[in-house]
Amino acid sequence: MKIFGLVGWSGSGKTTLVAKLVPELIGRGYTVSTMKHTHHNFDIDKPGKDSFEHRTAGATEVLLTGSSRWALLHENRGAPEPSINDLLARMEDVDLVLIEGFKSHGHQKMEVHRPEVGKPMLAPDDPSVVAVASDTDLGDVDVPVLPLDDVHAIADFIINHVGLMKPEAKDGAA
């Protein structure tokens, strides 16, 4: 399973890019999953639901399932946040996991940078940033810079960079 990250400051367009990359890559025959890191406390459950009651009663994990999807809610209960590798180990094997966030982890990533956000580029100080996607000419940058609106070119870069096999080659056909 290959992994590749997308990082950048809040408001730079990471989520929008991931939402465009997933169907682009799936359309090319790859299986894709995503992982999103947030620094904020989040909750996908709500009061009044049975799963919420199970969780607030103290369950370490609550698994919700239905005909369309299932989700596993795991409460850290004061334990440290799991490592990215521990989380990846829980995921089903796919061709590519796109990771949004996890800026400080050493996996290879593309920075999504928009100068109008008013934050400095990450790439100059982070050797794990192997490319930048931007909607502005950034001048002299030491890594490839791709147009943020060219999802096809960004997908090509990721496929080549992580060394994904062509989908037909995975089955031994090519």
N, C-alpha and C positions, 0 to 999 in steps of 0.2 A: 504494500500500500504506500503510495507516494503522498507526501504532504507538501503544501506550499501555502505561505501566509500572505495576507494583505494587512498592512498596518498603516496608520496615519492618525492625525489628530481628529478629534470629534468634529464632524461637519465636513470632512474632506471628501466623502463619497465612497467610503469603503463598502458599506452595505449595498448601495446602489450598484456598485461594480460587481459584487458577489452575486446579486440577483440577476445580473445580465450574463455573467460568466457561467453559472450553473446550466441554464438551458443551452448555451453555446456549446459547452463541452459534452453535455448529454446528447445534443444533436449530432455530434461527431462520433457517437457510439461509446463514450466512456461512462462509467458509473462514478458518481460524485456524491460526496457527503460534505457537510460543513460543520465547523465548530466555531462558536462565537464566545469570546471572552468579554466580560463586562466588569468594570470596577464598582458598579453600583449593586446594591442588594436588589435582587429581583425575585418575583414570585409569579409563577404561571398558574397557580391555584388560587381559589377564592373562597372566602368564608361562605358557609352554607352548603358547600359541596362535601360529599362523603369523603373524598380523598383529602380534603383540607382537614376534616375532623380526624382522620387517621394520622395525619402528619403532626397536627398540633397535640394529639394524644401522646406523641413521643416515638412513633415509628421511625426507624432509621431510613427505611426505603418504603415508598409507596409506588406500586406499579398500576397504572391506569391502562385499560385496554378496551378497544371497541373494534368494529369491523373496518374502520378506515385507518386507525393508527394506534400506537401504544406509546406510552412515555413512562420513564422511570424517574421518579423524584427522589433524590438522595439528600438527606439532611447532614451537613457537616457537624452539627451539634458541637461547635467549638474546636473541632479538629482542623488542621490546616487544609487549605484548598488542595485538591489532588493535583499532581503534576500533569503536564500536558501528555506525557508518555502514558501515565496511568489512565487518563481519559481516552486516549487513542486506543488503548488495549481493550476498552469496553465497546468500541465501535465495530460494526460489521465491516468485513474486508471489502473495499471498493478500490477502483483504480486510483482515485485522487480524493484527498480530504483538503478542502480549502479552509484555512484557519483565519478567521477575522479577529484581530487583536493579538494578545500575547506578545506585545512589543519586545519584552525583555528576554524571551526565549530565543535560543540560538538557531532555530530552523530558518531555512532560506525564505525570504519574503520580498514582496514588492511594496514599496511605499506609495500610497495614494497621497499626492501633495497638491494643494491649492493654496497659492500665496495669499489669497484674500481671507483665508482662515486666520492669518496673522501669527502663525506659529512657525518655528524654524524647521528646516528639513531634518529628517532623522538620518538619511543615508550617509552624510559625511562622517558621522560618528558611530555608525553601526555596520560592521562588516557583513552582517547577515542580510542586509538589504542589497539585493542583487540587481534591482531595477527600480525605476520610478515611473508611475503613471501620473500625468498632469495635463491640465487643460491650458497651460501657459508655457511658453519657452522659458526654460530654467537656466539657460546659459550653459556654462561649462560644468558638467556633472560627471563624476568618475564611473558611473554605471549607465547602462542603456536607459533612455527616457522614451516612453511610449505615449502616444496620445490617449488620454483618458477615455475619449469617446470611441476609440477603435477597439472594440471588444474582440474582434477577430484577431487582430495583431497581438493583443494581450494574451488571448488563449493560445495562440501559436507559440509565444514566448514561454509560457508556463509549460506547455507540452514538451517543448524542446529542452527547457532547462531541467526539468525533473526526469526526463528520459522516458516518458510514457510511450509504450508500444502502440502502434496503430491498432485500433479495435479488431480488425480482421486478423492481425498477427497473433493476438492473444489466444485464438482458437487453433493456432498452428496452420492456418490456411494460407498465409502469405509467406 
